[in-house]
């Protein structure tokens, strides 16, 4: 082939350090919008970005030139710097080191977008810990529960 064609859709999830409620509700819309800007600036596509006070979800399409690890590094570092600069009182904010990323087929895009949009509602009945373990199990990812959350 003379060109590279890639469609890599990922549902990415990462938590605040210690899974603490560090993202105030009034800051969340601005943070998710800023993350969308980081995505665009790095030639990725954000189909949805959202989350709660202790974690973020995003459905991204990343190009062949960016690894998943690089995408996560750009998003987490860039959003942390922005939070610290924009909200000085949030100087203690940090994302947890790890992340989860799961491939999403074309047939599940709309469902995944709705899932991300309903995070607040969803987490009234399920903790982040329960959610991430369910994702790992559904996607066949082996894990040791002693080490999932650091």
ZIMO-V190280 format. One record per residue. N is the residue number from 0. PHI is phi in whole degrees, 0 to 359 (NA if undefined). OMEGA is omega as a letter, one per 20 degrees, with the letter a starting at -180 (none if undefined). NEAR is the number of other C-alpha atoms within 12 Angstrom. Layout:
n={N N}
phi={PHI PHI}
omega={OMEGA OMEGA}
near={NEAR NEAR}
//
This chain:
n={0 1 2 3 4 5 6 7 8 9 10 11 12 13 14 15 16 17 18 19 20 21 22 23 24 25 26 27 28 29 30 31 32 33 34 35 36 37 38 39 40 41 42 43 44 45 46 47 48 49 50 51 52 53 54 55 56 57 58 59 60 61 62 63 64 65 66 67 68 69 70 71 72 73 74 75 76 77 78 79 80 81 82 83 84 85 86 87 88 89 90 91 92 93 94 95 96 97 98 99 100 101 102 103 104 105 106 107 108 109 110 111 112 113 114 115 116 117 118 119 120 121 122 123 124 125 126 127 128 129 130 131 132 133 134 135 136 137 138 139 140 141 142 143 144 145 146 147 148 149}
phi={NA 270 231 255 238 222 229 242 266 229 265 255 223 212 247 291 303 69 55 275 284 258 249 301 304 287 272 307 302 291 296 297 295 296 302 302 293 299 302 299 298 249 63 254 235 259 275 194 224 190 157 225 294 237 196 239 235 208 253 241 243 248 283 298 275 238 282 300 300 293 301 295 299 298 290 289 294 298 288 296 300 299 300 296 285 277 232 307 293 265 302 272 291 201 272 294 298 274 200 234 216 233 291 231 284 303 289 248 298 299 298 292 300 298 300 294 295 258 301 301 298 301 276 288 244 212 284 301 299 295 299 292 297 296 300 300 294 300 264 69 269 285 206 253 301 292 243 299 251 79}
omega={a r r r a r a r a r a a r a r r a a r r a a a a a r a a r r a r r r r r r r a a a r r r r r r r r r a a a r a r r r a r a a a a a r r a r r a r r a a a a a r r a r a a a a a r r a r a r r r a a r r r a r a r a a a a a r a r r r a a a a a r a a r a a r r a r a a r r r r a r a r r r r r a r a a a r none}
near={4 4 6 9 11 13 18 27 30 36 38 39 40 37 36 32 25 23 27 20 24 32 35 22 18 13 24 27 21 22 35 37 23 26 40 31 23 29 33 21 17 25 19 33 26 35 32 35 40 39 41 37 32 31 42 42 45 46 41 41 36 33 24 18 18 21 18 28 20 20 33 37 25 26 39 38 22 27 33 32 25 27 30 20 15 17 21 13 14 19 16 20 31 29 32 27 21 25 32 32 30 29 27 24 18 17 11 17 24 17 18 29 28 22 24 31 25 20 30 24 15 18 22 13 13 15 20 32 25 18 24 32 25 19 22 23 16 13 17 11 17 14 17 12 16 9 11 24 24 16}
//
